[in-house]
Amino acid sequence: MPVARALRLPITAVVAALALSGCMSTSGPVAVGPQGVDAVTYGPAYAPAPVADAGGGGAISALRSAFASASPGYGYAAPVPAPVVYAAAPGGPAGYDNGYHLGPGDKLRVVVYGQEGLTNSYAIDAAGAITMPLIGSVPARGRTPAGLAGEISARLRNGFIREPSVAVEIESYRPFFILGEVQAPGQYPYVPNMTVESAVAIAGGFSPRAKRDGVTLTHTDASGSGRFVVPLGTPMSPGDTVFVGERWF
């Protein structure tokens, strides 16, 4: 009996210590899943214990802030579309085709949409006209390309095509002429944005006896013809004639 009492006292002290430690340390709640067939077969399913975060910082707070600022349901921000820039459509080959007045020697491309038999290249003859199937001769001298397209449309609409769509563009311009004191006088194809100086260069340059400080330019348009003494930098038009005179000393 004295021995049993001696052992009882230490055991009581240990049990009391264990009880006190259990009161001071409380484990977190554990979520238990539903006890269905899977639970019977594989054992109960337990949800993962929640991760404590006081919200005052740390990696979890940083991640939470990052995902909150992202697009809903995604781990990255939605891309911002780049601005679309639309380029302007280029103009015609000479830059002034819409206001250019046609004349004999110009070669045109006439497009009648949906009518392959009418779409073709046509040259303006010496009388200032082009000749097309169905409608015959169409005056072109002095007209703009848009004006000629309108005339062709009107003629096709008169008993041939119900709603014709016509476009006229310039394939090549009528030539220019250069005479006098140049290396190779004659007729040359016109190049858009030409000047008198470039015309002289095309003709091989001045001859040794050329008068270089001024040349004579003959120009013809809707208002008539004129002859002018001009400097070398003067712009030219299709059909112009350049005359380089001879110097006297």
C-alpha positions in Angstrom: 0.0 0.0 0.0 2.7 2.6 0.8 4.3 1.8 -2.6 1.0 2.2 -4.5 0.5 5.6 -2.9 4.0 6.6 -3.7 3.4 5.8 -7.4 -0.1 7.4 -7.6 1.2 10.9 -6.9 3.6 11.2 -9.9 1.0 9.7 -12.2 -1.6 12.3 -11.1 0.9 15.1 -11.7 1.6 13.9 -15.2 -2.2 13.6 -16.1 -2.8 17.1 -14.7 0.0 18.5 -16.8 -1.3 16.8 -19.9 -4.8 18.2 -19.3 -3.5 21.7 -18.8 -1.4 21.6 -22.0 -4.5 20.4 -23.9 -6.5 23.4 -22.7 -3.9 25.9 -23.8 -3.3 24.5 -27.3 -6.4 24.2 -29.4 -6.1 22.7 -32.9 -7.8 24.4 -35.8 -11.1 23.3 -37.2 -11.2 20.4 -39.6 -13.7 20.2 -42.4 -15.1 16.7 -43.0 -16.5 15.9 -46.4 -19.7 14.0 -47.0 -19.7 10.3 -46.2 -20.7 8.8 -49.5 -19.6 5.7 -51.4 -16.2 7.1 -52.0 -15.8 7.9 -48.3 -16.7 4.3 -47.4 -14.3 2.9 -50.1 -11.3 5.2 -49.7 -11.9 6.6 -46.3 -13.2 10.1 -45.3 -12.1 13.1 -47.4 -10.6 15.9 -45.5 -10.3 19.5 -46.8 -6.9 21.0 -46.4 -6.4 23.0 -43.3 -6.8 26.8 -43.9 -3.6 28.8 -44.1 -3.5 31.5 -41.6 -2.8 35.0 -42.9 -3.3 38.1 -40.9 -3.5 40.3 -44.0 -0.8 42.5 -42.9 1.8 41.4 -45.4 3.7 38.3 -46.6 3.6 36.2 -49.7 0.0 35.3 -49.5 -1.2 38.9 -49.2 1.0 39.8 -52.2 -0.5 37.0 -54.3 -4.0 38.0 -53.2 -3.4 41.6 -54.3 -1.9 40.5 -57.6 -4.9 38.3 -58.5 -7.4 40.9 -57.3 -5.9 43.4 -59.8 -5.9 40.9 -62.7 -8.8 40.1 -65.0 -11.5 37.9 -63.4 -10.8 34.2 -63.7 -7.3 34.7 -65.2 -3.8 35.0 -63.7 -2.7 37.9 -66.0 -4.0 41.3 -67.0 -6.1 41.5 -70.2 -4.0 42.7 -73.1 -4.6 46.2 -74.5 -5.1 46.2 -78.2 -2.6 48.2 -80.2 -4.0 51.2 -82.1 -4.7 50.6 -85.8 -3.3 53.1 -88.2 -4.8 53.3 -91.6 -2.6 54.5 -94.4 -4.0 56.8 -97.1 -4.4 55.3 -100.6 -1.7 56.4 -103.1 -2.6 58.7 -105.9 -2.2 58.3 -109.6 1.2 58.0 -111.4 1.6 61.7 -112.1 -0.1 63.0 -109.0 -2.5 65.1 -111.0 -4.3 62.6 -113.2 -7.8 63.7 -112.0 -7.2 67.2 -113.4 -5.2 66.2 -116.4 -6.7 67.1 -119.8 -6.3 64.3 -122.4 -5.0 64.8 -125.9 -3.8 62.9 -129.0 -1.1 60.4 -128.2 -2.2 59.6 -124.7 -2.7 55.9 -124.1 -5.6 55.0 -121.8 -6.7 51.9 -119.9 -10.5 51.8 -119.9 -12.1 49.3 -117.5 -15.8 48.4 -117.8 -16.4 46.2 -114.8 -18.0 42.9 -115.7 -17.4 43.5 -119.4 -14.2 41.9 -120.6 -14.9 42.6 -124.2 -15.0 46.3 -123.5 -12.1 46.5 -121.1 -8.9 47.3 -123.0 -6.2 49.8 -123.8 -7.1 52.6 -126.2 -4.9 55.3 -127.7 -6.3 58.8 -128.5 -5.9 59.3 -132.2 -5.0 62.5 -134.1 -8.6 63.5 -134.1 -8.7 63.4 -130.3 -11.0 60.4 -129.9 -10.9 56.7 -128.9 -12.8 54.0 -130.6 -14.6 51.3 -128.5 -16.8 48.3 -129.4 -20.6 49.0 -129.3 -20.3 52.8 -129.0 -17.8 53.6 -131.6 -15.8 56.9 -131.5 -15.8 58.8 -128.2 -14.3 62.3 -128.1 -11.5 62.4 -125.5 -9.5 65.6 -126.3 -9.7 68.1 -123.5 -11.5 65.8 -121.2 -10.3 64.6 -117.8 -10.1 60.8 -117.2 -13.1 61.1 -115.0 -15.0 63.1 -117.6 -14.2 60.5 -120.3 -15.4 57.7 -118.0 -18.7 59.5 -117.5 -19.2 59.9 -121.2 -18.5 56.3 -121.9 -20.9 55.3 -119.1 -23.6 57.5 -120.6 -23.2 55.9 -124.1 -23.2 52.4 -122.8 -26.3 53.1 -120.7 -28.1 54.2 -123.8 -29.3 50.7 -125.0 -26.3 48.5 -124.2 -25.7 48.1 -120.4 -28.2 48.9 -117.7 -25.8 50.2 -115.0 -22.3 50.4 -116.4 -19.4 51.0 -114.1 -16.4 52.6 -116.0 -12.9 53.7 -114.9 -10.3 55.4 -117.0 -6.6 55.6 -116.1 -3.6 56.8 -118.0 -1.2 54.1 -119.2 1.3 56.4 -120.9 1.3 60.1 -121.7 1.7 61.7 -125.1 5.3 62.5 -125.9 7.1 65.8 -125.8 9.4 67.2 -128.4 12.8 68.9 -128.0 14.5 70.7 -130.9 17.5 72.9 -131.5 20.9 72.8 -129.9 20.8 69.5 -128.1 22.8 66.3 -128.7 19.8 64.2 -129.9 16.7 66.3 -130.8 13.5 64.5 -131.4 10.4 63.0 -129.8 10.5 61.3 -126.3 8.1 59.7 -123.9 6.9 62.1 -121.3 7.8 61.3 -117.7 5.6 62.7 -114.9 7.0 65.8 -113.0 9.4 66.6 -115.8 11.2 70.0 -116.1 12.8 71.6 -119.1 16.2 70.7 -117.7 15.3 67.0 -117.4 14.0 67.1 -121.0 17.4 68.5 -122.1 19.1 65.7 -120.2 16.9 63.0 -121.9 18.0 64.5 -125.3 21.7 64.0 -124.4 22.4 67.4 -123.0 23.3 70.8 -124.7 25.4 71.0 -127.8 28.5 73.2 -127.6 26.7 76.1 -129.2 23.6 76.0 -127.1 22.2 79.0 -125.4 21.7 77.8 -121.9 20.3 80.7 -120.0 16.8 80.4 -121.4 14.9 78.1 -123.7 11.6 78.5 -125.6 8.7 76.3 -124.4 5.6 75.9 -126.5 2.6 74.8 -124.5 -1.0 73.9 -125.6 -4.0 73.5 -123.4 -7.7 74.1 -123.4 -7.2 77.9 -123.6 -4.9 77.7 -126.7 -1.2 77.6 -127.5 1.5 79.9 -126.2 5.2 80.3 -126.6 7.4 81.4 -123.7 11.1 81.9 -122.9 11.6 80.1 -119.6 14.4 79.0 -117.2 15.6 75.4 -117.1 13.6 74.6 -113.9 10.2 75.3 -115.5 7.8 72.3 -115.2 6.6 70.6 -118.4 3.4 68.9 -119.6 2.8 66.1 -122.1 2.8 67.4 -125.7 5.1 70.4 -124.9 7.8 71.4 -127.3 11.2 72.7 -126.1 13.4 74.7 -128.4 17.1 75.3 -127.5 18.5 78.3 -129.4 22.0 79.0 -130.5 24.2 81.5 -128.8 25.9 84.1 -130.9 29.3 84.3 -129.1 
